[in-house]
Amino acid sequence: MEKLAASTEPQGPRPVLGRESVQVPDDQDFRSFRSECEAEVGWNLTYSRAGVSVWVQAVEMDRTLHKIKCRMECCDVPAETLYDVLHDIEYRKKWDSNVIETFDIARLTVNADVGYYSWRCPKPLKNRDVITLRSWL
C-alpha cells in the first residue's frame, strides 16, 4: 500500500467502529490510544493478580461487544526482547500454546501492519479472533 500523506490540520478522534478503510495511526491517534490505556472512568477491573490486570468496557448498548485492556508487569525482560517476541508471528506459534492461527493480512508501511490472531480460551469462554492494527517507530 502506498504511504499516506501527513496532514497538519487538527483532526478529531477517528471512529473506532464502522471504519470503511484502514488508516495508519498518526500522532493524535497515539495520544488518544495512550489516554484510553491510562483511563479508569468507564472501565471495570475484572482481574488483578500476580502483576496482571484486565479491564473491560462495553462498547454496544446491548453489551455483546466489549473492549478489553490488559496491563502486565514483565520483570527482568528488556523492552526490545518483549517487542521482538510479540511481533514475530512464527515464533509465537512455538511459545504460545493457545494460538490457533496467526498471520499478517497487510503491510501498510514499513512500520505499520494489519494482522490476524486467534487463540483458545479456557471454558466457559469461546475461542477468540482478533484483528490488529499495529504501528511502531
TAFEN-V327244 format. One record per backbone hydrogen bond with DSSP energy under -0.5 kcal/mol. NH is the residue of the N-H (numbers start at 1). CO is the residue of the C=O. If there is no record, write none. Layout:
# TAFEN-V327244
NH;CO
NH;CO
This chain:
# TAFEN-V327244
30;26
31;27
32;28
33;29
34;30
35;31
36;32
37;33
38;34
39;35
43;40
44;56
45;43
46;44
46;54
47;54
49;52
52;49
53;71
54;47
55;69
56;44
57;67
59;65
60;65
63;60
67;57
69;55
71;53
73;51
74;72
75;73
77;74
82;78
83;79
84;80
85;81
86;82
87;83
88;84
89;87
92;88
93;89
94;91
95;91
96;92
97;95
99;96
100;118
101;118
103;116
105;114
106;114
108;106
108;112
109;112
112;109
113;134
114;106
115;132
116;103
117;130
118;101
119;128
120;98
125;122
128;119
130;117
132;115
132;130
134;113
134;132
136;111
